[in-house]
Amino acid sequence: MDEALWARRPEWAESPPLTLGAADGRQCTHLVVVVAHPDDETLVVGGLIHDAAAAGVAVTVVVLTDGEASHPDSPTHSPSDLRRLRRAEVAEALATLAPHAHLVRPALPDGGLMRNFHEIVGLVGGVLDETATDSALVVSTWRFDGHPDHEAVGAAVAQVCAERGVRHLEAPLWLWAWQDAAAVPWSELLLHPLSRSTQGVKREALAAHTSQVGPLSAAPGDEALLSAEVLAHFARPWESFVERGAASFDEMYAAGDDPWGFDSSWYEERKRALTLASLPERRLGRVLEIGPGTGLLTVALAERADDVLAIDVSAQALERVEDRLWSAGLADHVELRRGHVAYDWPEGEFDLILVSEVGYFLSSSECDVLLASARDHLSASGTLCLVHWLHPIEGWPLDGHAVHDRALALSGLERVVQHVETDLRIDVVRRPGLPSVAQAEGRC
């Protein structure tokens, strides 16, 4: 979207200013910035880095990759050349923004951060171990930015900060170039105004990234990656940060035993019955349940399955599932695991993979990874079942139809059951050529 169109958006006037503070309003003494590539730090956080350092705040910048994959078709620069060049560029840029900042460069593979999710979690945790976390502010790229590396960084940092109670801001980058105003979480946006002096320092720092703002050579494949149109988004007299206002899943479960009314709702009870009736096999074999909630459906699955693996990002949710399984006498063949399936898919094949009310809490990239992993880990006669709410999901990029349509677009699977009504949608997909329920019983 053109910057002139962004500039005319009325929502900017309603976005409050960023307060440079830590969690619970405490004074910030350490700014930690975590980004995927050299130049990310300058584009989206450069002004804040400079202003924080000028105010006496300690600054640590973690640049996870060396950006060696920026020009894959370059005839003049190999990945090793680009690595050396871009390491020098980010060092020069940071020296301009904050001369005393600490630069951390673990050299993870450019373009592969989704596969290094847990390593990022460990790295960020290690950095925070060396700071006073109760007075730290952490900034990362945005977890819904549209670039897989940026999204992996945002999700990993969000997990670390949620576990430690550290304030976390996310900085959109490619949102401004690739998406439109409907994708912006305006109600969660904070603006950091930049003085003319800070804008000048930021321009100088950005100019240090010569491999990105200019061509490597005149040869095809060596073009500048950051065009004038893209750079215009980062010449604004402010920087934009997202601070998610919604409580984390752990916080919601901590606030009550049944935050969504799973136990008392007729809608939820009926949805579980519809889901179970949609499964084509009476005996379910090995089951993977993604997002078990409070475990009501987990119990029903365990009654029909040989083994169940239930994965959730929320430790609080898994505690409730465990209690329910012990009460039902079914805990012996159910494994509970905390994790994010887009980055930590379990090994082995499954006869049933259930994705219920989870897909729209993921970015588009994460959702695609989850669905492709599900397809690739189905047994020969396995079933993938998706169940999602169809009403609007505020503050998240996908909705129920979008999740299901992405699943139906996967090659190698065909839909065998669909149920759609005003509130919910159920799709069951399997590999082509498997018999229907009646055919399997010899009824036709």
Beta strands, then each sheet from edge to edge (+ up, - down):
strand 1: 30-35
strand 2: 58-63
strand 3: 102-104
strand 4: 136-141
strand 5: 167-171
strand 6: 189-193
strand 7: 238-242
strand 8: 285-290
strand 9: 305-312
strand 10: 334-338
strand 11: 350-356
strand 12: 378-389
strand 13: 414-420
strand 14: 424-430
sheet 1: 3+ 2+ 1+ 4+ 5+
sheet 2: 6+ 7-
sheet 3: 10+ 9+ 8+ 11+ 12+ 14- 13+
end
